[in-house]
Amino acid sequence: MAQSIIRVAVTGGAGQICYNLLFRIASGEVFGADQPVALHILELPVAMQALEGVAMELDDCAFPLLREINLSDNVNDVMAGVNWVLLVGSKPRGPGMERADLIRENGPIFTSTGRAISDNAASDVRILTVGNPCNTNCLIALHNAPNVPRDRFHAMTRLDENRAVNQLAAKAGVSVSSVKNMIIWGNHSANQVPDYKNVKIGCKPAAEVIGDTDYLQGDFMSTVAKRGAAIIAARGKSSAASAASAAIDAVKSLVTPTPDGETFSSAVISDGNPYGIPDGLIYSFPCRSDGDGTYEIVPGFEWDACLREKMKAATDELVAERDVVKDLLS
């Protein structure tokens, strides 16, 4: 029996992240080698011509699993009947702009997007927010999507996880596949918390393998948190290919069963979490999935004094961000 089509909405379709993302979704890498997909791609009116060029290239790849490409500058049309939404498009931070200003600028975008998802998407829809500041953008969309369960919303901290995995693997002189349970707690910001205490290298705690607490609590955490800025300084542009790859990883973690004893990082609604984080935040936790799109927050991880202090700072930052947009949280 032929499989039904999975409909995937992607916003910011003519941007650099999407240019690295759309082709991998269309190839079957995300949902499987026998799963047909339809792409619903949103752009601003001024970028529709560029988006049409992207669609031409998608056509020219002749992907067997890509059954439809739907382009629009109307968010309600794009969200019609979709099963997955990747919210990539957001307003970038301008010169001299404070983080609170950026949050306010992006608020109306994610307000209308949340309403469009709520009104038009399929009943099983799941949402990954990539556009920054992604935790609070995700919270705005969630609050404006009353018809969608709160646990369907994710903000992406997988790029931070991948960066942290690579840093530890390089420091230990091992392959990245040896690093397991690298957790990012809290916010996708300079106050994110890469967890050096609970991560394993092989079967041993990373702290035991590396043997340098000052590095783990200092340069390691700082390098991961500031990696995006370092890439902008080197490349002149923000992360695109690595962000797209992380988005692929984030969705695959929800549609593939998590191996026993392992976790992945995702920022999800904190309601009722086992770590004492206040309810009502989009907060990154260790998660696992049965591979059906659902997830659970994995309990039982312990923090030392350094991690506890940094997690309080991340929590305080997210509470402050929520206060900035409280009038948008209907």
ZAMINU-302438 format. One record per residue (C-alpha): residue number from 0; residue in three letters; x, z, y. Coordinates in Angstrom, 2 decimals, padded with zeros to 5 digits. Layout:
<sites>
{num=NUM&residu=Ala&X=X&Z=Z&Y=Y}
...
</sites>
This chain:
<sites>
{num=0&residu=Met&X=000.00&Z=000.00&Y=000.00}
{num=1&residu=Ala&X=001.33&Z=-000.93&Y=003.43}
{num=2&residu=Gln&X=002.22&Z=002.03&Y=005.64}
{num=3&residu=Ser&X=000.38&Z=002.53&Y=008.90}
{num=4&residu=Ile&X=002.33&Z=001.93&Y=012.08}
{num=5&residu=Ile&X=003.93&Z=004.86&Y=013.90}
{num=6&residu=Arg&X=003.42&Z=004.44&Y=017.63}
{num=7&residu=Val&X=006.25&Z=005.74&Y=019.79}
{num=8&residu=Ala&X=005.96&Z=006.06&Y=023.57}
{num=9&residu=Val&X=009.18&Z=006.07&Y=025.57}
{num=10&residu=Thr&X=009.36&Z=006.59&Y=029.33}
{num=11&residu=Gly&X=012.09&Z=005.29&Y=031.62}
{num=12&residu=Gly&X=012.43&Z=002.26&Y=029.37}
{num=13&residu=Ala&X=014.78&Z=000.21&Y=031.56}
{num=14&residu=Gly&X=017.26&Z=003.06&Y=032.03}
{num=15&residu=Gln&X=020.62&Z=003.53&Y=030.38}
{num=16&residu=Ile&X=019.50&Z=006.16&Y=027.86}
{num=17&residu=Cys&X=016.65&Z=003.98&Y=026.66}
{num=18&residu=Tyr&X=018.93&Z=000.96&Y=026.42}
{num=19&residu=Asn&X=020.83&Z=002.97&Y=023.80}
{num=20&residu=Leu&X=017.70&Z=004.47&Y=022.25}
{num=21&residu=Leu&X=015.02&Z=001.81&Y=021.82}
{num=22&residu=Phe&X=017.02&Z=-000.43&Y=019.49}
{num=23&residu=Arg&X=017.78&Z=002.44&Y=017.13}
{num=24&residu=Ile&X=014.12&Z=003.41&Y=016.91}
{num=25&residu=Ala&X=013.17&Z=-000.22&Y=016.26}
{num=26&residu=Ser&X=015.81&Z=-000.56&Y=013.53}
{num=27&residu=Gly&X=014.19&Z=002.09&Y=011.33}
{num=28&residu=Glu&X=016.93&Z=004.67&Y=011.78}
{num=29&residu=Val&X=014.56&Z=007.39&Y=012.94}
{num=30&residu=Phe&X=011.42&Z=007.16&Y=010.83}
{num=31&residu=Gly&X=012.75&Z=005.45&Y=007.73}
{num=32&residu=Ala&X=013.68&Z=002.09&Y=006.28}
{num=33&residu=Asp&X=010.11&Z=001.25&Y=005.25}
{num=34&residu=Gln&X=008.18&Z=002.67&Y=008.22}
{num=35&residu=Pro&X=006.82&Z=000.10&Y=010.71}
{num=36&residu=Val&X=006.88&Z=001.14&Y=014.35}
{num=37&residu=Ala&X=005.28&Z=000.07&Y=017.61}
{num=38&residu=Leu&X=007.01&Z=000.78&Y=020.91}
{num=39&residu=His&X=004.95&Z=001.72&Y=023.96}
{num=40&residu=Ile&X=007.37&Z=001.63&Y=026.91}
{num=41&residu=Leu&X=006.73&Z=002.93&Y=030.42}
{num=42&residu=Glu&X=008.57&Z=002.01&Y=033.62}
{num=43&residu=Leu&X=008.03&Z=002.07&Y=037.34}
{num=44&residu=Pro&X=006.59&Z=-001.12&Y=038.85}
{num=45&residu=Val&X=009.93&Z=-001.96&Y=040.52}
{num=46&residu=Ala&X=011.71&Z=-001.88&Y=037.13}
{num=47&residu=Met&X=009.23&Z=-003.91&Y=035.08}
{num=48&residu=Gln&X=011.29&Z=-007.09&Y=035.27}
{num=49&residu=Ala&X=014.33&Z=-005.29&Y=033.88}
{num=50&residu=Leu&X=012.11&Z=-003.80&Y=031.17}
{num=51&residu=Glu&X=010.92&Z=-007.26&Y=030.22}
{num=52&residu=Gly&X=014.56&Z=-008.18&Y=029.68}
{num=53&residu=Val&X=014.99&Z=-005.21&Y=027.35}
{num=54&residu=Ala&X=011.90&Z=-006.33&Y=025.42}
{num=55&residu=Met&X=013.38&Z=-009.83&Y=025.11}
{num=56&residu=Glu&X=016.49&Z=-008.34&Y=023.55}
{num=57&residu=Leu&X=014.38&Z=-006.26&Y=021.16}
{num=58&residu=Asp&X=012.61&Z=-009.46&Y=020.13}
{num=59&residu=Asp&X=015.94&Z=-011.23&Y=019.63}
{num=60&residu=Cys&X=017.12&Z=-008.53&Y=017.22}
{num=61&residu=Ala&X=014.31&Z=-009.57&Y=014.83}
{num=62&residu=Phe&X=013.86&Z=-006.03&Y=013.53}
{num=63&residu=Pro&X=011.60&Z=-006.26&Y=010.44}
{num=64&residu=Leu&X=009.98&Z=-002.89&Y=011.16}
{num=65&residu=Leu&X=009.18&Z=-003.50&Y=014.83}
{num=66&residu=Arg&X=005.58&Z=-004.68&Y=014.83}
{num=67&residu=Glu&X=004.61&Z=-004.34&Y=018.50}
{num=68&residu=Ile&X=006.18&Z=-003.92&Y=021.94}
{num=69&residu=Asn&X=003.78&Z=-002.78&Y=024.63}
{num=70&residu=Leu&X=005.12&Z=-002.64&Y=028.21}
{num=71&residu=Ser&X=003.32&Z=-001.05&Y=031.14}
{num=72&residu=Asp&X=003.70&Z=000.78&Y=034.42}
{num=73&residu=Asn&X=000.46&Z=002.66&Y=033.66}
{num=74&residu=Val&X=001.09&Z=005.96&Y=031.90}
{num=75&residu=Asn&X=-002.42&Z=006.14&Y=030.41}
{num=76&residu=Asp&X=-002.02&Z=002.73&Y=028.80}
{num=77&residu=Val&X=001.36&Z=003.65&Y=027.37}
{num=78&residu=Met&X=000.10&Z=006.90&Y=025.81}
{num=79&residu=Ala&X=-002.89&Z=005.29&Y=024.09}
{num=80&residu=Gly&X=-002.87&Z=006.25&Y=020.41}
{num=81&residu=Val&X=000.80&Z=007.26&Y=020.24}
{num=82&residu=Asn&X=002.15&Z=009.60&Y=017.57}
{num=83&residu=Trp&X=005.47&Z=010.42&Y=019.25}
{num=84&residu=Val&X=006.41&Z=010.62&Y=022.91}
{num=85&residu=Leu&X=009.99&Z=010.62&Y=024.19}
{num=86&residu=Leu&X=009.97&Z=011.60&Y=027.85}
{num=87&residu=Val&X=013.25&Z=010.12&Y=029.01}
{num=88&residu=Gly&X=012.40&Z=009.02&Y=032.53}
{num=89&residu=Ser&X=012.85&Z=011.55&Y=035.33}
{num=90&residu=Lys&X=014.08&Z=011.58&Y=038.90}
{num=91&residu=Pro&X=017.86&Z=012.12&Y=039.01}
{num=92&residu=Arg&X=019.49&Z=014.78&Y=041.11}
{num=93&residu=Gly&X=020.56&Z=013.44&Y=044.51}
{num=94&residu=Pro&X=023.50&Z=014.45&Y=046.72}
{num=95&residu=Gly&X=023.16&Z=018.00&Y=047.98}
{num=96&residu=Met&X=019.96&Z=018.57&Y=045.99}
{num=97&residu=Glu&X=019.50&Z=022.06&Y=044.59}
{num=98&residu=Arg&X=018.16&Z=022.53&Y=041.07}
{num=99&residu=Ala&X=014.90&Z=023.97&Y=042.43}
{num=100&residu=Asp&X=014.47&Z=020.86&Y=044.58}
{num=101&residu=Leu&X=014.96&Z=018.64&Y=041.55}
{num=102&residu=Ile&X=012.37&Z=020.63&Y=039.61}
{num=103&residu=Arg&X=009.84&Z=020.23&Y=042.41}
{num=104&residu=Glu&X=010.56&Z=016.48&Y=042.69}
{num=105&residu=Asn&X=009.96&Z=015.95&Y=038.98}
{num=106&residu=Gly&X=006.88&Z=018.14&Y=038.81}
{num=107&residu=Pro&X=004.27&Z=015.48&Y=039.70}
{num=108&residu=Ile&X=005.80&Z=013.04&Y=037.18}
{num=109&residu=Phe&X=005.37&Z=015.46&Y=034.29}
{num=110&residu=Thr&X=001.99&Z=016.68&Y=035.51}
{num=111&residu=Ser&X=000.49&Z=013.18&Y=035.27}
{num=112&residu=Thr&X=002.36&Z=012.44&Y=032.05}
{num=113&residu=Gly&X=001.05&Z=015.59&Y=030.40}
{num=114&residu=Arg&X=-002.50&Z=014.66&Y=031.37}
{num=115&residu=Ala&X=-002.06&Z=011.13&Y=030.03}
{num=116&residu=Ile&X=-000.77&Z=012.46&Y=026.70}
{num=117&residu=Ser&X=-003.66&Z=014.92&Y=026.49}
{num=118&residu=Asp&X=-006.27&Z=012.27&Y=027.25}
{num=119&residu=Asn&X=-004.94&Z=009.32&Y=025.28}
{num=120&residu=Ala&X=-002.45&Z=010.18&Y=022.52}
{num=121&residu=Ala&X=-003.21&Z=010.46&Y=018.81}
{num=122&residu=Ser&X=-004.30&Z=013.84&Y=017.48}
{num=123&residu=Asp&X=-000.97&Z=014.32&Y=015.68}
{num=124&residu=Val&X=001.21&Z=013.56&Y=018.73}
{num=125&residu=Arg&X=004.57&Z=015.29&Y=019.18}
{num=126&residu=Ile&X=006.64&Z=015.25&Y=022.34}
{num=127&residu=Leu&X=010.37&Z=015.44&Y=023.04}
{num=128&residu=Thr&X=011.42&Z=015.87&Y=026.68}
{num=129&residu=Val&X=014.83&Z=014.42&Y=027.49}
{num=130&residu=Gly&X=014.63&Z=013.92&Y=031.27}
{num=131&residu=Asn&X=016.21&Z=016.80&Y=033.17}
{num=132&residu=Pro&X=015.64&Z=019.59&Y=033.96}
{num=133&residu=Cys&X=014.11&Z=019.15&Y=030.54}
{num=134&residu=Asn&X=012.97&Z=022.71&Y=029.71}
{num=135&residu=Thr&X=010.82&Z=023.08&Y=032.80}
{num=136&residu=Asn&X=009.72&Z=019.44&Y=032.81}
{num=137&residu=Cys&X=008.50&Z=020.04&Y=029.27}
{num=138&residu=Leu&X=006.68&Z=023.22&Y=030.37}
{num=139&residu=Ile&X=004.88&Z=021.29&Y=033.12}
{num=140&residu=Ala&X=003.79&Z=018.57&Y=030.69}
{num=141&residu=Leu&X=002.62&Z=021.20&Y=028.19}
{num=142&residu=His&X=000.46&Z=023.00&Y=030.74}
{num=143&residu=Asn&X=-001.15&Z=019.73&Y=031.78}
{num=144&residu=Ala&X=-002.00&Z=018.70&Y=028.20}
{num=145&residu=Pro&X=-004.79&Z=021.09&Y=027.19}
{num=146&residu=Asn&X=-005.82&Z=018.95&Y=024.21}
{num=147&residu=Val&X=-002.37&Z=019.15&Y=022.60}
{num=148&residu=Pro&X=-001.21&Z=022.27&Y=020.69}
{num=149&residu=Arg&X=001.62&Z=024.05&Y=022.49}
{num=150&residu=Asp&X=003.92&Z=023.87&Y=019.48}
{num=151&residu=Arg&X=004.00&Z=020.06&Y=019.67}
{num=152&residu=Phe&X=006.32&Z=020.13&Y=022.70}
{num=153&residu=His&X=010.12&Z=020.12&Y=022.54}
{num=154&residu=Ala&X=012.86&Z=019.91&Y=025.16}
{num=155&residu=Met&X=016.17&Z=018.51&Y=024.01}
{num=156&residu=Thr&X=019.13&Z=020.81&Y=023.52}
{num=157&residu=Arg&X=020.47&Z=018.74&Y=020.64}
{num=158&residu=Leu&X=023.06&Z=017.06&Y=022.89}
{num=159&residu=Asp&X=024.46&Z=020.49&Y=023.71}
{num=160&residu=Glu&X=024.49&Z=021.33&Y=020.00}
{num=161&residu=Asn&X=026.32&Z=018.12&Y=019.16}
{num=162&residu=Arg&X=028.87&Z=018.74&Y=021.90}
{num=163&residu=Ala&X=029.46&Z=022.27&Y=020.63}
{num=164&residu=Val&X=029.84&Z=021.09&Y=017.03}
{num=165&residu=Asn&X=032.48&Z=018.57&Y=018.07}
{num=166&residu=Gln&X=034.42&Z=021.14&Y=020.10}
{num=167&residu=Leu&X=034.56&Z=023.60&Y=017.20}
{num=168&residu=Ala&X=035.45&Z=020.93&Y=014.66}
{num=169&residu=Ala&X=038.30&Z=019.70&Y=016.84}
{num=170&residu=Lys&X=039.58&Z=023.24&Y=017.42}
{num=171&residu=Ala&X=039.50&Z=024.04&Y=013.70}
{num=172&residu=Gly&X=040.87&Z=020.65&Y=012.64}
{num=173&residu=Val&X=037.91&Z=019.86&Y=010.38}
{num=174&residu=Ser&X=035.21&Z=017.20&Y=010.26}
{num=175&residu=Val&X=032.00&Z=017.75&Y=012.23}
{num=176&residu=Ser&X=030.07&Z=017.88&Y=008.94}
{num=177&residu=Ser&X=031.81&Z=021.18&Y=008.17}
{num=178&residu=Val&X=030.16&Z=022.91&Y=011.15}
{num=179&residu=Lys&X=026.72&Z=024.36&Y=010.34}
{num=180&residu=Asn&X=024.11&Z=026.39&Y=012.22}
{num=181&residu=Met&X=025.43&Z=025.66&Y=015.69}
{num=182&residu=Ile&X=022.68&Z=027.19&Y=017.82}
{num=183&residu=Ile&X=022.07&Z=026.58&Y=021.50}
{num=184&residu=Trp&X=019.97&Z=029.35&Y=023.01}
{num=185&residu=Gly&X=017.97&Z=029.19&Y=026.21}
{num=186&residu=Asn&X=018.11&Z=026.46&Y=028.83}
{num=187&residu=His&X=019.68&Z=023.01&Y=029.02}
{num=188&residu=Ser&X=021.71&Z=023.94&Y=032.08}
{num=189&residu=Ala&X=025.03&Z=025.49&Y=033.01}
{num=190&residu=Asn&X=023.51&Z=028.76&Y=031.74}
{num=191&residu=Gln&X=022.94&Z=027.47&Y=028.21}
{num=192&residu=Val&X=024.28&Z=029.71&Y=025.44}
{num=193&residu=Pro&X=026.30&Z=028.04&Y=022.65}
{num=194&residu=Asp&X=026.33&Z=030.61&Y=019.84}
{num=195&residu=Tyr&X=029.86&Z=031.13&Y=018.52}
{num=196&residu=Lys&X=028.86&Z=034.20&Y=016.46}
{num=197&residu=Asn&X=026.42&Z=032.74&Y=013.94}
{num=198&residu=Val&X=027.90&Z=029.26&Y=013.49}
{num=199&residu=Lys&X=029.76&Z=028.54&Y=010.24}
{num=200&residu=Ile&X=032.74&Z=026.34&Y=009.53}
{num=201&residu=Gly&X=032.62&Z=025.61&Y=005.83}
{num=202&residu=Cys&X=031.34&Z=028.84&Y=004.32}
{num=203&residu=Lys&X=033.06&Z=031.12&Y=006.82}
{num=204&residu=Pro&X=032.08&Z=032.36&Y=010.27}
{num=205&residu=Ala&X=033.61&Z=030.14&Y=012.94}
{num=206&residu=Ala&X=035.14&Z=033.16&Y=014.67}
{num=207&residu=Glu&X=037.05&Z=033.96&Y=011.47}
{num=208&residu=Val&X=038.26&Z=030.38&Y=011.03}
{num=209&residu=Ile&X=039.32&Z=029.92&Y=014.65}
{num=210&residu=Gly&X=040.57&Z=033.47&Y=015.22}
{num=211&residu=Asp&X=040.46&Z=033.32&Y=019.01}
{num=212&residu=Thr&X=037.66&Z=035.33&Y=020.59}
{num=213&residu=Asp&X=038.88&Z=034.61&Y=024.12}
{num=214&residu=Tyr&X=038.56&Z=030.87&Y=023.48}
{num=215&residu=Leu&X=035.10&Z=031.20&Y=021.92}
{num=216&residu=Gln&X=033.75&Z=033.36&Y=024.75}
{num=217&residu=Gly&X=035.57&Z=031.39&Y=027.44}
{num=218&residu=Asp&X=036.75&Z=027.79&Y=027.23}
{num=219&residu=Phe&X=034.44&Z=026.86&Y=024.35}
{num=220&residu=Met&X=031.24&Z=027.96&Y=026.07}
{num=221&residu=Ser&X=032.36&Z=026.62&Y=029.44}
{num=222&residu=Thr&X=033.38&Z=023.22&Y=028.06}
{num=223&residu=Val&X=030.05&Z=022.71&Y=026.31}
{num=224&residu=Ala&X=028.02&Z=023.81&Y=029.34}
{num=225&residu=Lys&X=030.00&Z=021.60&Y=031.75}
{num=226&residu=Arg&X=030.44&Z=018.58&Y=029.49}
{num=227&residu=Gly&X=027.81&Z=016.53&Y=031.28}
{num=228&residu=Ala&X=029.51&Z=017.03&Y=034.64}
{num=229&residu=Ala&X=032.88&Z=016.13&Y=033.09}
{num=230&residu=Ile&X=031.44&Z=012.86&Y=031.77}
{num=231&residu=Ile&X=030.02&Z=011.99&Y=035.20}
{num=232&residu=Ala&X=033.43&Z=012.69&Y=036.75}
{num=233&residu=Ala&X=035.18&Z=010.46&Y=034.20}
{num=234&residu=Arg&X=032.63&Z=007.68&Y=033.81}
{num=235&residu=Gly&X=030.91&Z=007.67&Y=037.16}
{num=236&residu=Lys&X=027.55&Z=007.86&Y=035.35}
{num=237&residu=Ser&X=025.70&Z=010.47&Y=033.37}
{num=238&residu=Ser&X=025.64&Z=010.67&Y=029.58}
{num=239&residu=Ala&X=023.61&Z=007.82&Y=028.11}
{num=240&residu=Ala&X=024.74&Z=006.83&Y=024.61}
{num=241&residu=Ser&X=025.33&Z=010.44&Y=023.55}
{num=242&residu=Ala&X=021.99&Z=011.54&Y=025.02}
{num=243&residu=Ala&X=020.21&Z=008.75&Y=023.16}
{num=244&residu=Ser&X=021.98&Z=009.70&Y=019.93}
{num=245&residu=Ala&X=020.96&Z=013.33&Y=020.41}
{num=246&residu=Ala&X=017.33&Z=012.29&Y=020.93}
{num=247&residu=Ile&X=017.52&Z=010.37&Y=017.65}
{num=248&residu=Asp&X=018.95&Z=013.46&Y=015.94}
{num=249&residu=Ala&X=016.27&Z=015.70&Y=017.46}
{num=250&residu=Val&X=013.39&Z=013.60&Y=016.14}
{num=251&residu=Lys&X=015.05&Z=013.08&Y=012.75}
{num=252&residu=Ser&X=015.35&Z=016.86&Y=012.39}
{num=253&residu=Leu&X=011.56&Z=017.08&Y=012.61}
{num=254&residu=Val&X=010.79&Z=014.23&Y=010.21}
{num=255&residu=Thr&X=013.44&Z=015.21&Y=007.62}
{num=256&residu=Pro&X=013.38&Z=018.52&Y=005.71}
{num=257&residu=Thr&X=016.03&Z=020.94&Y=006.96}
{num=258&residu=Pro&X=018.56&Z=021.73&Y=004.20}
{num=259&residu=Asp&X=018.32&Z=025.25&Y=002.80}
{num=260&residu=Gly&X=020.20&Z=027.76&Y=004.90}
{num=261&residu=Glu&X=020.63&Z=025.42&Y=007.87}
{num=262&residu=Thr&X=019.04&Z=025.18&Y=011.31}
{num=263&residu=Phe&X=018.87&Z=022.86&Y=014.29}
{num=264&residu=Ser&X=018.49&Z=023.64&Y=017.99}
{num=265&residu=Ser&X=015.35&Z=022.77&Y=019.91}
{num=266&residu=Ala&X=013.74&Z=024.19&Y=023.03}
{num=267&residu=Val&X=010.16&Z=025.11&Y=022.15}
{num=268&residu=Ile&X=007.44&Z=027.39&Y=023.46}
{num=269&residu=Ser&X=008.59&Z=030.99&Y=023.18}
{num=270&residu=Asp&X=005.16&Z=032.45&Y=022.37}
{num=271&residu=Gly&X=005.49&Z=035.13&Y=019.69}
{num=272&residu=Asn&X=009.16&Z=034.43&Y=018.98}
{num=273&residu=Pro&X=011.14&Z=036.94&Y=016.87}
{num=274&residu=Tyr&X=013.91&Z=037.48&Y=019.46}
{num=275&residu=Gly&X=012.08&Z=039.26&Y=022.26}
{num=276&residu=Ile&X=012.22&Z=036.34&Y=024.68}
{num=277&residu=Pro&X=009.23&Z=036.48&Y=027.07}
{num=278&residu=Asp&X=006.25&Z=034.33&Y=026.09}
{num=279&residu=Gly&X=005.47&Z=031.19&Y=028.03}
{num=280&residu=Leu&X=008.94&Z=029.68&Y=028.34}
{num=281&residu=Ile&X=010.42&Z=026.54&Y=026.82}
{num=282&residu=Tyr&X=013.45&Z=028.19&Y=025.22}
{num=283&residu=Ser&X=016.01&Z=026.85&Y=022.77}
{num=284&residu=Phe&X=015.99&Z=028.60&Y=019.40}
{num=285&residu=Pro&X=017.30&Z=028.01&Y=015.88}
{num=286&residu=Cys&X=014.62&Z=025.99&Y=014.10}
{num=287&residu=Arg&X=013.93&Z=024.45&Y=010.75}
{num=288&residu=Ser&X=011.35&Z=021.90&Y=009.58}
{num=289&residu=Asp&X=009.62&Z=020.86&Y=006.38}
{num=290&residu=Gly&X=010.01&Z=017.26&Y=007.55}
{num=291&residu=Asp&X=006.38&Z=016.76&Y=008.53}
{num=292&residu=Gly&X=006.94&Z=017.13&Y=012.28}
{num=293&residu=Thr&X=006.26&Z=020.87&Y=012.28}
{num=294&residu=Tyr&X=008.91&Z=023.55&Y=012.79}
{num=295&residu=Glu&X=009.44&Z=027.28&Y=012.61}
{num=296&residu=Ile&X=011.78&Z=029.47&Y=014.63}
{num=297&residu=Val&X=014.28&Z=030.99&Y=012.20}
{num=298&residu=Pro&X=014.56&Z=034.79&Y=012.55}
{num=299&residu=Gly&X=017.44&Z=037.09&Y=011.73}
{num=300&residu=Phe&X=020.31&Z=035.86&Y=013.89}
{num=301&residu=Glu&X=022.24&Z=038.62&Y=015.64}
{num=302&residu=Trp&X=024.00&Z=038.64&Y=019.01}
{num=303&residu=Asp&X=027.01&Z=040.49&Y=020.34}
{num=304&residu=Ala&X=027.21&Z=041.94&Y=023.84}
{num=305&residu=Cys&X=028.59&Z=038.72&Y=025.34}
{num=306&residu=Leu&X=025.82&Z=036.56&Y=023.90}
{num=307&residu=Arg&X=023.17&Z=039.09&Y=024.88}
{num=308&residu=Glu&X=024.34&Z=039.08&Y=028.49}
{num=309&residu=Lys&X=024.42&Z=035.29&Y=028.67}
{num=310&residu=Met&X=020.99&Z=034.99&Y=027.05}
{num=311&residu=Lys&X=019.55&Z=037.32&Y=029.67}
{num=312&residu=Ala&X=020.95&Z=035.02&Y=032.37}
{num=313&residu=Ala&X=019.38&Z=031.99&Y=030.65}
{num=314&residu=Thr&X=016.05&Z=033.79&Y=030.37}
{num=315&residu=Asp&X=016.12&Z=034.85&Y=034.01}
{num=316&residu=Glu&X=016.89&Z=031.26&Y=035.03}
{num=317&residu=Leu&X=013.95&Z=029.88&Y=033.06}
{num=318&residu=Val&X=011.60&Z=032.50&Y=034.51}
{num=319&residu=Ala&X=012.77&Z=031.54&Y=038.00}
{num=320&residu=Glu&X=012.26&Z=027.84&Y=037.25}
{num=321&residu=Arg&X=008.76&Z=028.58&Y=036.00}
{num=322&residu=Asp&X=008.03&Z=030.39&Y=039.25}
{num=323&residu=Val&X=009.13&Z=027.33&Y=041.24}
{num=324&residu=Val&X=006.43&Z=025.20&Y=039.57}
{num=325&residu=Lys&X=003.75&Z=027.85&Y=038.97}
{num=326&residu=Asp&X=001.21&Z=025.87&Y=041.01}
{num=327&residu=Leu&X=001.64&Z=022.93&Y=038.57}
{num=328&residu=Leu&X=000.97&Z=025.02&Y=035.47}
{num=329&residu=Ser&X=-002.79&Z=024.53&Y=035.28}
</sites>
